[in-house]
């Protein structure tokens, strides 16, 4: 029997939506109000799986989550891209003219800032989770306050959608990782993407040399992110994602990079969700 899936946020959140879609609507969830709490539930074996956002097409990488995966030696076993559509939710029968405040996650507020220029009377208030605001409005029948959340949150908490897709940039996609303690069922036949981490000497051409190895071995670099090493000023760790057609090409590149780079680590091997 599958253990519940740990998510950041509550039912009706975007993490919950990904859990439902990735696991075919069969996933029970453990609601966590922070990514640290979600990781803790994995380490304590309350769950075997976390759904964790890694990057957004507008806001970029969520760097602390890469660090969580790295520091706890966790494994990315899958990924899912979700089209993020922000909607303005309030109690049934209420119009936007009755709204005094809108509460939501800071990122959601930022992504919908342009919409609220037409409503200067509405105060924007930061909250921990989009769906949690919707839940509180519904449970306590709070008037005068609206939430920015998903349509699934509107259905779950029976709220009215005052306005749909209010984000400034309409194509707003977030990449989520499916994370486990380790990848116990690694099927090389279905794998065509990997997430890697390594460190390099601070000298000319060191990064270019690694990138050339990837190119020569027919790997496609889809992401590169640097993260400073806290205890070693001006030295950086690099987090990269690569895709490939043949696992053998990836294995060859991996063997070379393990020799050339310092503290080389595979953070995950999985199927590319974009193919």
N, C-alpha and C positions, 0 to 999 in steps of 0.2 A: 504493500500500500504506500502510495506516494505521500511524503510529508508535505505540509503546506509550504507555499512559496513565499519567501520574505520579500516585501516591497517597501520602498520609501513612500510614505503617505498612507492613505486609507482607501477603502473601496470607493470606486468612482474616480480615482486619480488616474493620471496617464500611465503610471507604473502598473496599476491594477488592470488597465485596458490591455497593456502589453502581455501581462501574465495570462489573461484570458485568451488572447489571440494566439500566443505562442504555444500554449498548452491546450488549445481547442476547447476553451470554456470549461475545462475540467479542474481548474486550479483553485483550491482553497488558499487563502493567503494569511500571512502574519503581517499585521499592520505595524510599521515602524516609522517614527517621526523623524528619524535621521538615518543617513547611510551607515554611520558608525554602529547604530543599534542593529541594523539589518546584518552587518558583517558579524557582530557579536552573536546573533542568533545562529549564524552559520557555524561559527567556531564552537559554539556550545552544542551543536548538533540538534537544535530545535527544528532546524530546516536543513535540507541538502542543497537548496538552490536560492539564489537571489536574482531579482531583476534590478538592474542598476543602470541609470542613464550615464552615458560616457561623453556625448557631445551633441551640440545643437547646431543646425545649419546657419543660425544667426549669431548665437552667442559664443560658439566655439567649444573648446574642450572643457570638461569638468575635471580639472587637474587633480583635486583631492581624491577623486574616485580611482584614478589610475594609481595613486600612491597607496590607497587602501588595498587594492588588488596585489600590488607589488609587496608591500610590507608584510602582508599576512600570507604570502605565497599561495594565493588563490588562483583558480584557473577559469578563463573564459571558454565556455563550451558552445556558445551560440550568440547570435545577434538578431536584432529586430529593429527595423526603421518604422517609426510611427509619424504620420502626418498630424502635427499639432494644430488643432483648431480651437481657439479660445472663444467662449460664448459668455454673454452676460446673463446671469441667472438671479431670479428673485422669487418671492412668494407668488403663488397663483393670484391673478386678478390685479397685480400691481404693475403700473407703467413706469417707464424710465423717469418720468417727471416726479415720481414719489421718492426717488433714490437720493439720499444725502451722502452716503459713503459707499465705496467699493473696496472690499477687502480681498486680498489674494497674495500669492507668492510674489516676491519682488521681481522675479524674472517675467512672470505673466504681466505684471503691471507695466514693466518696461516695454514689453513687446506690444502692448495695447495703448501706449501713451498718446499716440496721434488721435485715436478715437475719442478720447476724453477731452480733447481741446474744444470740442463742440459743446461740452457740458462743464463749464468752469465752476459751477456750483457744487459739483461732486468732489468730495475729498477722497484721495487714494490712500489706503492704509495697508501696510505690509502685514502679511500673515505667514505661518509656517507651511501651509499646504492648501492648494486650490480646493480640493474636494472636501477638506475638513471645514472650510468656511461654508460651503454649500450645505453640509450636514448640520452645522450649528444653526443656520438660518431656518432650515426645515424643522429641526427638533424643537427649537424654542420660538418658532413663528415670529422671527425678528423682522419687523417692518423698517423700511428706510435704508436698509443695507443690502447690497447685491454682491454676488461672487463672480469671479472669472474662473470658469471651469469647463469641463468637457460636457458633451451631450449625454454621455453615459451617466455623469453625475446628476444631470437634470432629471433623467429618467429614474435613477435610483432613489433620489431624495424628493422626487415629485415637485420640482421647481419649474417655473415658467422661464422660457428663453426670451429675454427682452431684445437681444441682438445676437446674430450669428457671425462667426468668423471676424471678430473685431481686431485681430492682430494686424499690425501695420503692414508686415510683409506676408503675403498670403501663402506662399510656399514656405512653410516653417516645419522642418523635419528634425526629429531627435533620434539618435542612434542609442539603442539600449543593449547592454550586454547581459547574457545569461551566465551567471557565475556560480561555480561550485568549489568545494575544497580541492578537488582534483578531477581530472577528466578520466573517469574509470572505464568508459566504453569508447575508446578512441578508434574510429573506423577511418583508416587512411583513405579509403576509396572516395568518401564523400567530402574530404577536407580540401579546400582550395583557398583558405585565408588563415593568416597567423598574426598574432600580436606579440611583439618582441620588445625587450628592454636591454640596453647595453650602455656602457660608459666608454669614453675615449680620452686619450691623452690630449692635453691642450696644445696641439701643435698643428702646423699648416698641413692641410690635405687629409687629416685623419678621417673626417666625416665623408669627404669626397671618395676616399678609397673604399669605405664600407658601401656607399651608394653604388659604386661601380661594380662591386661584387654582386649586389642584388640584380643589377641590370644584366651583367654577364650570365647570371644563372636564370635569367628569364622571369624574375620576380617583378611585379608591378607595385611600386610604393604608392599606397593610397593615403597615408597619413604619416606625419612626423611631428613630434611634440617634444620640446626640451624641458627639463625640470632641474633646477639647481640643486646640487647636493648641499644640504644644510651644514654639514660639518667640514666641508672642503670648499672654501670660497673659489669661485670662478671655474669650478668643475661641474659638468652637467651630465645627467643621465638622459638618454634619448628613448622615447617610446615610439615605436613605428608599427604600422599595419602594412602587410604585404599580401597580395593575391598572386595566384599561380595556377597554371593549368595542370602541371604534373607534380605530384608530391615528391618525386625523385629530385626535381630541380630545387625544390625548397630544402630538402635534406642536404643537398650538396652545398647550397648557400649557407645553411645553418652551421655545417661543419667548419667552413672557412671563417665565418664570423666569430665562432667560439674561440678560434685561435687569435684573430686580429683584435677583437674588442675585449674590454674588461667587464667582468661581472655580467656576462651574457645570460639572459634568462628568457625562456618562452613563457609568456603570460597566457597563451591560449592558442589552440589550433581548432578550427571549426569551419562550417560551411558559410560561404559568402552569401549574405541575404540579398545582395543586389543581382545575383545571377539566377 
